[in-house]
């Protein structure tokens, strides 16, 4: 399928089209001709382990974030909007990351913050083009500095004379993806995504959740 697109990244941005031509099933749904399960059911056992002080602090802060996000998502309500369901998807994916890898959730949160800052900056840049209000240019520059720091952490950009340029190039790619026509609001379904795709969808999700 890659040959139909300019690059693998472009193909990833259009993966929402896949479910129109292909069904994906979980192992639980796969049966033999008689309807019996083919794959052995998972046996779940709870394991407990102590957390270090820093791990406990991070876990508690992230739990607060998720709890607030689930509140915004309307969890427990009889009816929810599509935007609330989008928030719920974001929160559920972050929760899965938290349970599997502290490094993965930290990176995901950094990338999510970078996307939120990029969206804010793009909105300010549009205002500058239209009205040029006072103080807006300074806000844009401040956001750029914040995003550079995040980009350096996310991409592990080494300290060098080219560090700023490399960070700006990383930010530019994020903004290009946000601006690409057809990406935001693309039709996707949670069951059609693997773990890596879920994380990518969450990071770029246009959902009003706690920042």
C-alpha positions in Angstrom: 0.0 0.0 0.0 2.9 2.4 0.6 3.4 2.7 -3.2 0.0 4.5 -3.4 1.3 7.3 -1.1 4.2 9.7 -1.1 5.7 8.3 2.0 4.8 5.9 4.9 3.9 8.9 7.0 1.3 10.0 4.5 -0.1 6.5 4.5 -0.4 6.5 8.3 -2.4 9.8 8.1 -5.0 8.0 6.0 -5.3 4.8 7.9 -8.9 5.6 8.7 -9.8 4.5 5.2 -8.6 1.0 5.9 -11.7 -0.2 7.7 -13.8 0.5 4.6 -12.2 -2.4 2.8 -10.9 -4.7 5.6 -12.3 -6.2 8.8 -9.9 -6.7 11.7 -10.8 -9.1 14.5 -9.3 -9.8 17.9 -8.2 -13.2 18.9 -11.2 -13.5 21.1 -13.5 -13.2 18.1 -11.7 -15.9 16.0 -13.4 -19.3 16.1 -13.3 -22.6 14.3 -16.0 -23.9 12.0 -18.0 -25.1 15.1 -17.8 -21.8 16.8 -15.2 -22.9 19.4 -12.4 -20.6 20.3 -9.1 -21.1 18.5 -6.8 -19.1 20.8 -6.5 -19.8 24.6 -8.3 -17.3 26.8 -6.1 -15.0 28.8 -5.7 -15.8 32.5 -5.3 -12.5 34.3 -3.5 -12.4 37.7 -2.9 -9.2 39.6 0.7 -8.5 40.7 1.6 -5.8 43.2 4.9 -4.1 43.6 6.1 -1.0 45.5 6.7 2.3 43.8 9.7 4.6 44.4 8.8 8.1 45.6 9.2 9.7 42.2 7.2 6.9 40.5 4.4 7.4 43.1 4.4 11.1 42.6 4.1 10.7 38.8 1.5 8.0 39.1 -0.7 10.2 41.5 -0.4 13.2 39.2 -1.3 11.2 36.1 -4.2 9.5 37.9 -5.6 13.0 38.7 -5.2 14.0 35.1 -7.0 10.9 34.0 -9.8 11.3 36.5 -10.4 14.9 35.4 -10.3 13.7 31.8 -12.8 11.0 32.4 -15.1 13.5 34.0 -14.9 15.7 30.9 -15.6 12.5 28.9 -18.9 12.0 30.7 -18.0 8.5 31.9 -21.1 7.1 33.8 -23.5 9.3 31.9 -26.3 7.6 29.9 -25.6 9.7 26.8 -22.4 11.2 25.6 -21.4 13.4 22.7 -18.9 12.4 20.0 -16.4 14.9 21.5 -16.8 13.3 24.9 -16.2 9.8 23.4 -13.1 11.2 21.8 -11.9 12.4 25.2 -12.7 9.0 26.7 -10.6 7.3 24.0 -7.6 9.6 24.8 -7.9 8.9 28.5 -8.2 5.1 28.1 -5.1 5.0 25.8 -3.1 7.1 28.3 -4.2 4.7 31.0 -3.0 1.7 29.1 0.4 3.4 28.4 0.7 4.2 32.1 0.3 0.6 33.1 2.8 -0.7 30.5 5.7 1.7 30.4 6.5 4.9 32.4 8.8 6.1 29.6 6.1 5.5 27.0 3.5 7.6 28.8 6.1 10.4 29.5 7.0 10.6 25.8 3.3 10.5 24.8 2.5 13.3 27.2 5.4 15.4 25.9 4.3 14.8 22.3 0.7 15.6 23.3 1.7 18.9 24.9 3.8 19.8 21.8 0.8 19.2 19.6 -1.4 21.4 21.9 1.2 24.2 21.9 1.5 23.9 18.1 -2.2 24.3 17.7 -2.2 27.3 19.9 0.6 28.9 18.0 -1.0 28.2 14.7 -4.2 29.9 15.9 -2.2 33.0 17.0 -0.4 33.1 13.7 -3.7 33.2 11.9 -4.8 36.1 14.2 -1.6 38.0 13.4 -2.2 37.8 9.7 -5.7 39.2 10.1 -5.5 41.9 12.9 -1.9 42.1 14.2 -2.9 42.8 17.8 -0.3 44.0 20.2 1.7 41.4 22.2 0.8 38.5 19.9 4.2 38.2 18.3 5.8 37.8 21.8 3.3 35.0 22.7 4.2 33.2 19.4 7.9 33.4 20.2 7.4 32.2 23.7 5.4 29.2 22.5 8.2 28.5 20.0 10.7 28.4 22.9 8.5 26.0 24.9 8.1 23.8 21.8 11.8 23.7 21.2 12.5 22.5 24.7 10.0 19.7 24.2 11.2 18.8 20.7 14.8 18.4 22.1 13.6 16.1 24.8 11.3 14.1 22.6 13.7 13.6 19.7 16.8 13.4 22.0 18.5 16.2 19.9 22.1 16.5 21.0 23.6 19.8 22.1 25.2 21.4 19.0 25.2 24.5 16.9 22.4 22.8 14.8 20.2 22.0 17.8 17.8 24.9 17.4 17.4 24.3 13.7 16.8 20.6 14.2 14.2 21.3 16.9 12.4 23.8 14.7 12.4 21.3 11.8 10.8 18.7 14.2 8.1 21.3 15.2 7.5 22.2 11.5 6.7 18.5 10.8 4.2 18.4 13.6 2.5 21.6 12.4 2.5 20.3 8.8 0.7 17.2 10.0 -1.9 19.3 11.9 -2.5 21.5 8.9 -2.7 18.7 6.4 -6.1 18.6 4.9 -8.2 15.6 6.0 -6.2 14.6 9.0 -8.1 16.3 11.8 -11.5 14.6 12.3 -10.5 11.6 10.2 -12.8 8.7 10.5 -11.2 6.0 12.7 -12.4 3.3 15.0 -10.6 2.2 18.2 -10.8 -1.5 17.4 -9.0 -1.0 14.1 -5.9 0.4 15.7 -2.9 -1.4 17.1 -1.0 0.0 20.2 1.3 2.2 18.2 -1.5 3.6 16.0 -3.6 4.2 19.1 -0.8 6.3 20.7 -0.4 8.3 17.5 -4.1 9.0 17.2 -4.3 10.1 20.8 -1.3 12.5 20.5 -2.9 14.3 17.5 -6.6 14.0 18.7 -8.6 17.1 18.5 -10.3 16.6 21.9 -10.9 19.2 24.6 -9.2 17.5 27.5 -7.2 18.9 30.5 -3.9 20.3 29.1 
